[in-house]
Amino acid sequence: MASRSYSNLMELAAGGDRDQPTLPSLGQRRVPRVVTASGIVPGLHCFDDDAGTASVASDQPNQAPRERTIIVANQLPIRATRGADGAWEFSWDEDSLLRQLKESMRGHQGRVDMDFVYIGSLRDDIPAEEQEKVAAELYDRFRCVPAFLAADLRSRFYHGFCKQQLWPLFHYMLPLSPELGGRFDRTLWQAYVSVNKIFADKILEVINPEEDFVWVHDYHLMVLPTFLRKRFNRVRLGFFLHSPFPSSEIYKTLPVREELLRALLNADLIGFHTFDYARHFLSCCSRMLGLKYESQRGYIALDYYGRTVTIKILPVGIHLVQLQSVLNLPETGLKVAELMKQFCGRGRILMLGVDDMDIFKGISLKLLAFEQLLVQHPEWRGKLVLVQIANPARGRGKDVKDVQDESYAMVRRINEAFGQPDYQPVILIDRPLHFYERMAYYVVAECCLVTAVRDGMNLIPYEYIIARQGNDKIDRILGLSPSTKKKSMLVVSEFIGCSPSLSGAIRVNPWNIDSVTEAMEKALSISDCEKVLRHEKHHKFVSTHDVGYWANSFLQDLLRSCQDHNKRRCWGIGFGLRFRVVALDTSFKKLAAEQLVSAYRKATTRAILLDYDGTLMPQTSFGKNPGSKTIDMLNSLCRDEKNMVLIASTKTRATLSEWFSPCEDLGLAAEHGYFLRLKRDAEWETCGIATDCSWKQIAEPVMKTYTETTDGSVIEDKETAIVWCYKDADPDFGSCQAKELHEHLESVLSNEPVSVKADVNHVEVKPQGVSKGLVAKRMLSAMQARGLLPDFILCIGDDRSDEDMFEVITTAVDGPYLNPEAKVFACTVGRKPSKAKYYLDDTADIVRLIQALANVSDEVQGGPPSYFFACAGTSTDDRALN
């Protein structure tokens, strides 16, 4: 199936001859909107998506393009059946959330004309010879693009990886034995990735990447964002997870945990039903990827390689119009009247449960609690009936059969113990019900029980609230006057997504049978006045936060999250599922060795500032001492007697003295740390004046207290600073302790000439004014005092402490410290947001670049003065030159 752009371009290349064969396409496709403006392609035929009529581009102004969203999910909102003549017949699945999403959006301003395209699979297997015809019909009639999956691949994808491994794990079920979900199977994972790739290819056939939104739904397609982002770096992509997201302790057991996390982070907006689910996801990102999140004007955001990934927390709603229309059906009224006669006419009170027949819905626990209620409260025997509607399980396997067998056995036991000739305390309905039948049960039920042990959203309570609100027709059947206030009662599990939004419900721990029993009894005995108040509170929320509100809010936030797409340059890095996009300022580019060497050759006075740890030496290197190759390389740059290397370091004087020999004071302020001069004979020398650090006697005991109570934290004592580092501690606990320590230190050191700074993984106390930026400024000032105005400056660093240095160097261009023709190269290590204008990929790039400069110096003996400053250690992120 060819893309719109590709198929139309092929037609143009063929001279527009309609008689010539063209690539198969989904009906009459539009050319992407970026090329349908009049005057761009004269005589180009464009096709209206809805009417299917052709028009010719003219000088008349075109109608404004419609916003379009591509909805991607495992299954299309389509029902397919074989007709009597063997032909396929298709219709909308009105129960599908994706269908309801579109219909409900029409009631929101600005979304009435939004165009939706659906991509997903069909529930039925379509023979290969019929697929093209079916695809064309689905696109023309329903704007649906089917992804046809082979039966074996679909089974391994859906029933294999999704239902046997992802779904149980996301519901807190660990595969401790082969019977519990099954061990991780690499072949099932490969099938999962393959299907996600197929779906991505289908998106590529219809997407206009500059204008369309793409909204991916649920855990079946968690790696799809990576495939799409790899093809279109600036695609406007949202993802919503409709299942729970487990805690990091559970999620980290998944062998492909990092691949899934990185794939989700390739979306611009990630949605969750509750804060708990979002919090678990953020905790996984922090613990496994080292990412930090922050609140930005009410939104939670992650910085991922320069891209801002926003977290959306909003529960999905019901399709209010659909529910109200079902309540108006004659069939619903007849069913309500039948149930009223069956239960209320006999003085019975109906409690209702509606659940899928699977292990996480807690049906057996609910039955145990109901049995205990009848045991402890004999007055309800003969009056109270629990109707349990058991929908067919979506998965399959031994666990599903075990749940069915256990439920049937418990129902038989309860009915045998408490049943009477005309009374059954439990009615289990295990056949598929029409939606109107379910709504009728909602209307008659005095209380609804939703006690799943773990569930994503669960809209059953919302449907129950709307049904209990009823309408005039239902009120007449129930014998209620127009002035009668409606009432309802809910008993809901703490572990379902809708629980936080139902503050008037009785929340229970479904594992605690006694608690559920007490909740049932309370729901039955509570006053009507209180039932009315609880119902009104729930109805106000449910009726205003419908599925249209949820979808509109998500798309608004997706648009906001993508506003900066065209303001940044993007690079794709990484292979396979580790692919990610680096987004940086448009002026940010890689430092070319040719450009640098050319400027270096032409310069007459040069200054070079280098960080050491993470710049000349990798952060992970154990041997930090400068090797002979490093010394030779630096020595080649510093052949003139006037040349010097300065190192700003907050390491202790004793540590530096082990490496370096004392030398004269170079006139730089001692509060900026210690300084190293590299002379012609390559001896490393240090100098500096001791400062008053009596404040350490106050700070160190406080830090020791927090170190003893925070496993993995350490204290780094430097000559001019002291640092509490917690990078090896638990990230959440360490962050909490760091915040407390920061406030504690600010309090006890308020009268001392120091500053307390909290940064990533550390809290640092140092004399006021210490920074690499001040070192760089003093260096330029010292050179100016000697009558030297550099016309070449190279400054390279890798972390946050180097940003002050970059800022000073780049802003000095307009000041008195540099030659007016000076070439300034501020360079950071790695593609990341920075005040530097250039980047290099890693330390190997830096060494090669410095070696290239050293080779130039070797060519010219006794060449121009070259001042070389290597800076390190004004924060815990840096180390002294070892």
N, C-alpha and C positions, 0 to 999 in steps of 0.2 A: 504494500500500500504506500504510495508515494506521498510526499508532503505537498501542501498547497503550493509552496514556492516552486518546488522542483517540477511538479506536473505542469504548471502554467508556463514555466520557462521552457520546458520541452515543447509545448505547443507553439510558443513564439519562435523557437529555433526551427520548427517545421514549417514556418511561414503562415501559421494560423489556419492551415488546411484542415477543416473539420472532418474530411473524409479519410484523412490519414489516421492509422491506429495510434493511440496514445497510451500512456501508462495507466494501469488500472487505478481508479480513484474512488473516493467515497461520494458518489453522485457528482453534482456540479459544485466544485470547490471555489471559494473566493481566493483571489490573489491576496496575500497578506496586506493589511491595511496600509502599511508603509509604502506600497507601490500602487495603490488604487487612486491616489489623488490625481485630479485631471491635469493633463499636460505632461505627465512623466512618461507614460507609455501611450502614445497616440493610438486610438482605435482599439485599445485593449478592452475586451469584453469582461465585465465583472458580473458576478452572480449574487443575487440576494439570497441569504441563507434560509429565510423563512418562506418566501414566496417561490423560490426556485426560478425566478425570471431573470432574463439577461438584460443588461443595460449597457450603453456605450458611453465611455468617458467623454465628457463634453466640457465646454467652458463654464458651464453652470457650477456653482459651488456645491461640493458634496455635502451630504448630511453628516453630522458629527458621528464618528465611529462609536459603536456600542462597546461598553466594557465587557470583557469576556473572561470567564473563570473556567479552567479545566479541572473538573472534579475527578480524582483518581482514587479508586477503592478496589478491594478484592473482587466484588461482584457488582455488576450493573443493576440499576433499579428497574429491571425488566423481567417479566414473566414470559417464558416461552413454552408453547404447547404445539403438538402435532395435530393438524386438522384431520378431518375425515378423509380428505384427498391426499394426505401425506405431506402437505405443505406446512411450513412453519408459520405459526401465528404468534404475534408479540403484543404485549400490553404493558402499561406501567405497573410497577409494584407499588401500590399506594402505601404499603406499610414500611417501605424503605426510607430510612432517614435522609438519604441523598435526594430522593424525590420530594420529600416533605420540605427539605431545605430550599429547593427552588420555588416551590409553591408559596411557602411562607414568606420568602423574601419580597414578594410582590407588594406586601403591605408596608414596606419601608421606603422612605423617600430616597430617591437617587438610585434605587436598585430595581425599579419596575422593569426597565428595559435591559437589565443585565443578561447577557447571553451565556448559557451554560453548555459545556460539552462534557460528557461523561466518558470515562475510560475504565474498563473493568472486564471481568470474565463473565460468562454465562453459566448458569447452573447445569445446563444440559450440554452434552457432547454434540457438536455440529460436525457432520462428515466433511472431510477436506474438500470434496467437490462442491459443497454448498456454501462454504465459508465466505467466498467473495460476494455472492449474492446476498447472503444474510448481513454481511458487513455494510453493504451499500444501503440496504433497506433500513437497518438500524440507524445509520447516520442520517439518512434523508428524513425519516419519520420522527426519530427521537433524539437526534444529536448525540448518539451513543457510538463509541468506537470499541468494538469487542476485541479482547485479547484472547485468542484461541489457544488453549493449552492442551497438550496431549494428555490422555487419561492418566498414564503412569506418572508424568511430571506433576500434574495437578495433585495426585494422591500424595506423592512425596513432599510436595510443597505445603499443601493445606493440612491433610491429616497427619503428615509426618512432622515437619519442622514446626509449623505453626501450632498445631493442636497437641502434639506430644512433647514439645520442648519449650517453645516460647510461652504459650498460654499457661501451662502449669506453673512455670517459674515466675511469671508475672503475678500469679495468684498465690505465691509463697509456698509452692510445692516443690521441694528439692528431689532430684532423681537419686535418692539414697539406695534404691534397689531397682533392678530391671522392671519390677511390677509397678513402680511409682513413676510413671511418665516415660521411662526408658532412658538409657544412657545417651550422651551426646553422640550423634551419628554424623560424621563429616559428609557423607553422601546426601543426607537430607539438607544440610546447610548449603551444599552446592546447588541443590534443586531450588532452594529458597532464593539464592542469589540469581540463578538463571531466570526465574520467573520475574523477579524485580527488574532484571535487564530487559525482558520482553515488554513489560509495562512501560519502561522508559523509552523503548523504541517506538511504542505506540504514541507516546506523547510527542515525540519528535515529528511524527507524521502530520500533526495538526497544529502545533504550537507556533505562535508568533511571539518570539522571545522578548521583543522590545515592548510589547503591550499586554500580553496575557498574564493572568495570575494562574498559578498552579497550586491546587490544594489537595494534598495527599492525606488519606485517612487510614489510621489504625496500624497495628503491629504487623500486619501481613506484608507491608511495603516499607519497612524501616530503612532499607539500604537504597531505596530508589532515589532519595535526594542526592546521593553521591554520583550516580550515573547521569542525572540531569544537570547537576552543577558542573560536572566535567565537560559536558557538551556546551552549556551556556553559563559562563561564569556569573552573569548578572541576571539570571532568571529570577523572577519574583515568586518565591516558593514558600508555602506554608505546610505544616504537618500538624495533624491533631491525633492524639492517642486516646482511643476510646476505652482502653483497659487500664487497670492499675499499673503504676510503675513501682516495682518493689524497692525496698531499702537496699542500700549499697551492700550490706552483708549478704543478702540473697543474690542480688544482681551480679556481684563479682565472681560468683561460681560459674557463670556462663563462659565457656571457652572463647567465644567470639565477642566478648563484652566490649572491647575497645572498638572493634569494627562497627558495631551498631551505634555506639555513642558518637563516633566521628561522622557516621552517615547522617544521623539526626542533626548534628551541628552544621551540616551543609544546607539546612533550611534557614530561612530568614526569621521565621516565627514558628515556635513549637508550642502547641496547646495541650493543656491538661484540664481534667475536670475539677480537681481540688488542689489546694496548696500542698497537701501531703504528698501527692504524686509528683508535683513539681519539685518539692524539697528533696525527695529521694533522687530524682534525676540530677539536680544540681549537686547533691552530695557525691554522686558517682563521678560527675565531671571534675569535681574538686579532688577526690581521692585517687582517681585513675588517670586523669589527664593533667592534673595540676592547675585547672582553670578556676578563676575567682569570678564571682558574680557581684553585681551591685544594683541598687535601686536607682533608676533614672526617672524622676518625676512621676513616680507611681508605677513604673514598669520595671520588671526584673530583666537585666540584660547581662549577657556573657560576651566578653571580647574574645573572639576566636580568629587569630591571625589577621587582625585588623578589621574583620567583619564583626558587626554587632548582631548577635543572635538574641532575639527577644523571647521571653517566656510569657505565655498567655494562660491565665487561670480563669476559666469560666465554664460552668456546667452546661451541657446541652439541654435544650428544652423540648417540649412536646409540640406537635402541630395542632394548635388550638382549633383552627377552622375545621380540620378533619374530624377531631373528636366531637365537636359540636354538631357537625353534619351527621355523624353516626348516631348521636343521641336523638336526632330528629327522624331517623328511619322508622318506618312502621314496624319492621322486624324487631327493632330494639324495644319498642313499646310493648309488643306482644310478649317478648321474652321477660321483660320486667314484670308484667302482670302474672305470667306463669310462675315466676320465682316468688313473688309476693304471696301467691296462693300456697305454694309449696312450703314456704318457711314462715312468713309472718302470719299467714292464715291459721297456722297450727301453734302459734305462740313461740316460735323458734327465733333465736338470734343468730345471725349469720356472721361468722368471721371468715375472711378470705385470704388465701395465699396463692400467688401466681408466680411460678418459677420454672426455669428449665430443669430438666431431669439430669443434673450433673452434680459432681461432688462438692462444688463450691457454693451451692445455693442453700445448703443447710436444711433441707427438707426433713431429714431424720431428726435433727436437733429440735426443729419446730414441733414435730409430732411428739417427741419426748416431753417437751414443755407442756403441750396441750394435755397429754396423758396425766402429767403431774397436777395440772390445774383441776381436772375432774376428780383426782384422788383427794386433793386438799380442800376442794370446795364442792361438796356434794350437791349444793343448791343449784349448780349449773347443769347437772345431769338431766337429760331429757329436754333441756331448753337450748343449750348452746351447740351449734354445728360448725365445724371447720370444713370449709370447702377448699380443697387443695387442687388447683389447676396445674398440671404438670406438662409443660410443653416438651416436645421431643428434644433430646439432647443434640447439640450441634456437633459434638465430637463422637467418637466411638471407641470401644475398647472394653477391657475387663472392668475398669472402674465404673463406667456407666452402667453396666449390667449389675454390678454389686449394689449401686445406689438404688436401682429399680427394685431388686430383690428385697433389700432392706426396707424400703418404703412400703412395699406391698405387705410384707410380713408385719410391720408395725401397725398399719391400718387394720389388718385383720385382728390383731391382738386387742387393739383399743375398742373396736366395734364388738368383739366378742365379750369383753369385760364390761362395757358400759352401754351396749346397745339394748334396745327394746323392740317389741314387735313392729312398731311404727316409727322407730327412731334409730338413726345411725349417727353417732357423734362425728365421724369423719367420712367425707365423701371425696374420693380421689378420682379426678377426671384426667385421664391420660390420653384422650383422643384430641386431635387438633380442633380448636374452636374457631368459629368465625369471630371477627373482631366485635361485631355487634353483640354477640353472646357474652363475650368477656365484659363489655361495657355494662351490660345488664346486671351481671354479678357485682360489678363495682357499685352500681346504684343501690342495690339492696343490702350490701354488706355494711354492718355497723362499724367494723374495724378491719383494717388491712394489715397483714403481717408480712414484712419483707425482712427476713432474718438471714441473709446470705453471710457466709463466713468470709467471703472476699468477692467483691464485684466492682466493675468499672463505674458505671453511672447508675443504671437501673431506673427506668422511667415509669415503672409500675406505680409508685406513690403519686407521681404527677398525674397520671391518667385517672387514678382513683379520686383525686381532689376535684378534677374537672367533672367527672361523672357524678360525684355527690352534689356538685353545684346544680347540675341538671338544667332543666328549662321548663317552660309552662306546660308542655305536653307531658313530661315526666312527672311534674308535680301533680297533675290531675290523676294520673294513674296511681300515684302514691297516696292520694287523698290529702294533699297539703294545700293550704290556702296560700295566696300570693304573698301574704305578709310573713309567712313562716320562715324563720332563719335557718339556713342550712348548717349541718354539722357533720363532722367526720372525725375519725381517730386513726392514728398511724402508730404502729410499733415497727421501728426500723433498726437495722443493724448499724453499729458504729463503723463497720468496715465496707460500706457502700458509698459510691461517689455522691449521691444525692443527699446523704445524711447532713452535711454541714448547712445546706440551704433550707432544711426543714426543722427550724428551731422549735416548732410547736409539737413535734413528734416525740414519742417516748423512745429514747435511744437505749439500745441494749447490747450487751456482749453476747452474741449468739451461742458461745461456748458455755456460758453460765446458765444452766437449765433453770435454776432457782430464780435468777434475775428475769428471764424471759417469762416464766410463769407469773411472777409478780406483775410484770408489765401488762400481760394479758388481762389479769384480774383488775388492774387499775384502769385499763382502757374501757372495760365493761362497766365499772362502777362510778366513774367520774361523772360529775354533774353535766347536764345538757348545756348549761350556760358556758361552762369552760370548753366543752366540745365546739360550741359555736365560735368562740374566740380563737381557738386553735385553727379551726377551718378557715375563718376569714383571713387570718395571717398567711396561711399557706396559699389560699386562692389568689391573694393579691400578688404574691411572688410568682406563682406558676403562670398566671395569665399574662403577666408583663414580661416574663423572661422565657418566651417561647423559642422554638427552633429558629425562627426568623431573626429574633433579637440576637441569638447566639451567632448565627452565620454572619449577620451584618457587622457585629462587633469584631468578629475574627477578621473579616476582609478589610475593615477600616484599619485595624492594627497592622495587617499585612502591608497595606499601602504605606502606612507611616514607617514601617520597618525598612521599606525598600527605597525611601526617598533619596538616600545618598548613593544609590548604585552608580549613577553616571558621573558622580563627583570624584570617583576613585579609580585608580588603575588596579587591574586584577591580574594575578598570575596563578596558574594552577600548578601545584607541587604535590609530590607523592605518587605512589603507584597503587593500583588496585583500589581496595576499599579504604586505604589510608589517604586517598586523594583529598585535598582541601584547597581552597582558594585564599590567597593572600590579597587583601585589599588595602591599598596605600594611597597616599596623596599623589596627585598627578605629577607633581614635580620631583617625586622620589624615584631614583634610578640607581642601577648598579654602577659602581665606580670602575671605569675602564682603565686597565693598566697603561694602554697607549696614551690616553689623555693625561694621566698622572705623570708618566715619564717625560712627556713632552714639556709640561709645565715645569717639572723639576730641572730639566736641562737648561731652560731659559732663565731660571731664577738666580739671583745674586746673593740673597740672604734667605735662609730657609729655617723654619721651625717645625718640629714634628712632635706631637703629643700622642703617647700610646698608653692605653690601659694594658695590664699584663695578663691577669687571670681572666680567661675567657676571650682574650684578644690575641696576644702572642702565644699563650698557652691555653689549651682547652680547659674548661671548668672541671672536667672529669679526670684530668691528669693528676697522678699521684706525685710525680717528680716535678716540683715547681721550680727548682733551681735553674737558673739560666745555663743552658748547655754551651759547649764550645761553638757550635754552629750559630747560635743566637748571638754570642759575644762577637764572633767574627763578622756577622752580618751588620751588627750595630757599629762595630769598629770601622767598617768600610765607609759608613756614613759620616764618621767623625774623625777625619784625618788632620784637620787643622787644630793647632794648639788652642784656639779660641773656642772651639766647639765644646759643648757640654750636654749631659743628659741629666734632667731633673726628675726625680720620682717623689710625688707627694704620697705619703703613707702614714696611716695611723697605727702601724705596727709598733711594738715597744722598741725602745732604744737598744735593749739587750739583744732582741732578735735581729735587728738590723746590724748590730755590731758583729754578730757571728758571721755575717756575710760580707760586710763592707768595712773599709778603713776610714777613719775620720778625715775630714778635709775642712777647708776654710768655709766660713759663713758666706753664703752667696747673696745675702741681703734680702731674703724672702721671709715674710712674717712667720714666726714660729708657730702661731696658732693654726696655721694651715697644714701642719704635719711636718714630717721629715723629708729631706730632699737629697737626691742622689746626683752626683756629677760623674759622667763617664769621660775620662781623659783619654789622651791619645794612646796610652799604653794599655788601654782596656781594663784598668783597675776600677772596681766599683767602690765608690766613696759616698759617705753620708754626712750630713750635718744637720743641726737643729738645736734649738734652745729649749730646755725643759720648761713646761708651763705648770701652773698651779692646778693640781688635780685632786685637791682635798675633798671635792664633792663626791669622789668615788667612795669615800668611807660611808656616805649616806646611801648611794645608789646600790652598791654591791650587796649589802645584806638584804635589801628588798628583793633584788633579783634572785638571790639564793633561795629565798622562801618560795618563789614561784617555780624555780628549777626543781626543788624537792617534790613539789606537788604536780609537776607536769612531766610525765615520762617522755623522754626523747628530746628535751630542751637542754641547752648548754649556754654557758656564759663565755663570751670572748672578751678578754681584757686587753685593750690596746693602750698605747702610751697616752693618747689624747681622746680616747673614747672607750665606752664599755657597751657591749651589745648582748642582748638576750635573744637567742636564736631558737626557733621552734620548728624548723623545716622537717625534722624527723619525728615530730609529735603528731598525734591525731589532729588533722586539720581543723575540725570543728572545735574541739576542746582547746587546742593551741590558740586559735583565733579568739576564743572567749577569754582565755587567760591573758592574752596579749592586750586586749582592750582594757581589762581590769588593771594590768600592770602599768599601762600607759597613764591611766588616770592616777594611780597610786604614786608613780614617779613624779608626775607634774605637780602633785600636791606637796610632796616632801622636798622637792628641789625648786620650789617656786622662787626662793630668794637667792638661788645660785646662778652664776653666769653661764648656764648651759641650756641646750634645747633638747627636748624629748621628742623623738620622731618614731612613729609606727609605720612600717612599710611591709612589703610582702615577706612573711615568715620571720620577721625580726622586729624588736624594739631597741632603739639605739639612743644613748645619751652621749652627747659630745659638746664641746665648747661652742658657744654661739658663733655663727659665721663660718664654720668649717664646711667647705665644699670644694669640689674640683673646679667649679666655676671661678671661685676666688683665686685658686691656685693659677688657673689659666690667665686671669686678669693681671695678677701680680707678675707673672712671667712676661707678659707683653709689656707691662710697665717697666720692668727691669731692663728689657732689651731696648726700649725707647730711651732710657736714661743713659745707655751706652752708645746712643746714636745709631742703633740698628733698627731699621724698619723692615720686617720680613715682607718679601713679595711672594712667598710660598709657605702655606701652612697646611699640614696634614694632621688631622686629629681623628683617632679611631678608638672606639670603646664599645662595650657590649651590654651595659645594663643601665638602670635608672640613674645611678650616681654620675654617669657620664653625660647625661642630658644637660646639666648645668654648664659643663665644659663646651658642649656643642653650641649652646645658646650664646656664650661669651665670644666664641671664635667667629660665629656667623654674623653676629651684630657688630663685631669690631671692624668690619669692612668700611663702615662709614665714619669711623673714629680716627683718632690721631696715632694709633699704635701700628698701623699697617701702611705699607706703600700703596698709593692710590691704584696701582695696577696689580695689586696682590691677587693671587689665585688661592682660594680657600676651599679645602676639601674636608668637610665634616662627614664622617662615615661611621655607621653603626654595623654591628655584626648580626646578620640575619634580616630577613624581610619582615619588618614590624613597624608600628607607629613610632616615630622618632622626630626630634628636632633637627636631626642630621638630614642632609639632602641626598646622601648616597648610602649605599649598603654594599657589604660583601657577604658572601654566603656563610663562610666559616673561617676558622683560624688558618687552615691550609691556604685559603685565598690570600689572607693577610701576609703570611710568611712569603708567599711567592711574590707578592707586590713589593714588600720591603726588600726582598732579595734583588728585584729588578732595579730598585733605586740604588742599592748598594753596588750593583754592577756598573751603573753610570758613574758613581763616585770612584770606582776602581779605574775607570777609563781616564779620569782627569786627576792626576796626582796634585795635591795641594790646591784643590779647586775652591769654589766660593764657600764662605762660612755656612755651616749647616748646624743649627741648634736643634738638638734632639731632646725632647722631654718625654719621659715615660711616666705616666701617672697611675697610681693605684691606691685604693684603700680609704676613701673618705666615707665609706659606709660598709656595712657588713657584706654587701654584695660583691665588694672588691677584696682582693688580698694584696699584701705587699709584694714587691718584686722579690721572688725567692732566688 
